[in-house]
């Protein structure tokens, strides 16, 4: 038997017994390695079930690692360890507060700007203060949008997808609770 025939026989046997990784010296990554790679790639440190759920959201539903990380860090989406399922927490009060604060600050900045514009060119320091206030207003609006509204928007998209936690395993979600069970009650 030639060396090529020996190799083909060994590979054929390894393929039949599904031991290719052991034959070629490649070991599958451990769960710890998978967790570490996922945390480096997405900036989300979570357990195995949550990692599988988040990977499914990224691979099959078009979510990006950055937007899921922002929502995860804001606790808009999280893994409920007690019940072993994902949860989505969105509060309409937070969104209402953001819009109220943005509107109230916007009206205040606008009223100050109009008052100083009508005051004439003699009030240059006051006008510069109004410009600085308007820049601060834009910064506050950006912070509210980035850390409150964006995580909420992503969480609402996750809620709309309503991925059940057993979809990545064999079998459908027929025996799973409805998507309403994934929604955290405030």
Secondary structure as UniProt FT lines:
FT   HELIX           3..16
FT   TURN            17..18
FT   HELIX           20..23
FT   TURN            24..25
FT   HELIX           31..42
FT   HELIX           48..60
FT   HELIX           65..73
FT   TURN            74..75
FT   STRAND          77..80
FT   TURN            81..84
FT   STRAND          85..88
FT   HELIX           92..119
FT   TURN            121..122
FT   HELIX           124..144
FT   HELIX           145..149
FT   HELIX           150..161
FT   TURN            165..168
FT   TURN            174..175
FT   HELIX           179..182
//
